[in-house]
Amino acid sequence: MDITIHLRQILNSYRHFLGRDFLTVPPHTNVVHFVHEAPFALVSHGIEPDPIFNYANKTAERLWEMDWDEFTTTPSRLSAEPMRREEREQLLQKVSTFGFAEHYEGIRISKTGKRFWIRDTTIWNVLDEKGQCIGQAACFSKWEYIDAE
C-alpha cells in the first residue's frame, strides 16, 4: 500500500463525511511525516472480514506498544478488551451506516495489557477515489491510562 495515497484517502474522507478539514498542514510540509509524528493518534483498518490495521501514526504505535510491522498485521478488534469488542463492533456498524461518529469514548488495551481510555474520538469511513469504502479510520488526541484493578 502506498502510504501517501492512503493518508490522502483518510484525510479526504474525513472532509467528505464531516464537512471540514482534518488538520491544517503548514505550507511546504511533508503531510505523511507531519501526520506520522503528530501528537494525536490516528489509525485505520481495511474491510477484511476481520479487519486488519493498515495505518498507525507514532502516537498510536506508542499507545498500543507496537511497531509499524506488528501494528499493520494486527486485527483491529484486538485493540479492545474481549468484553468490549461487541460495543466496538456496534460503533463500527453505526459508522458504516452513517459515515462517521464523533465524541466516542471507550477503553482500549495495549499489546502488553495496559488499559487506557480514548476520549473525544472521531471514527469515519475511508473512501477510495471512486467513492468505494475501503475501511475506517479513527483519531483522538485525549487518552488516559487506567490503573490496574
Secondary structure, 3 states (H helix, E strand, C coil): CCHHHHHHHHHHHHHHHHCCCCCCCCCCCCHHHHHHCCCCEEEEECCCCCCEEEEECHHHHHHHCCCHHHHCCCEHHHHCCHHHHHHHHHHHHHHHHHCEEEEEEEEEECCCCCEEEEEEEEEEEEECCCCCEEEEEEEECEEEECCCC
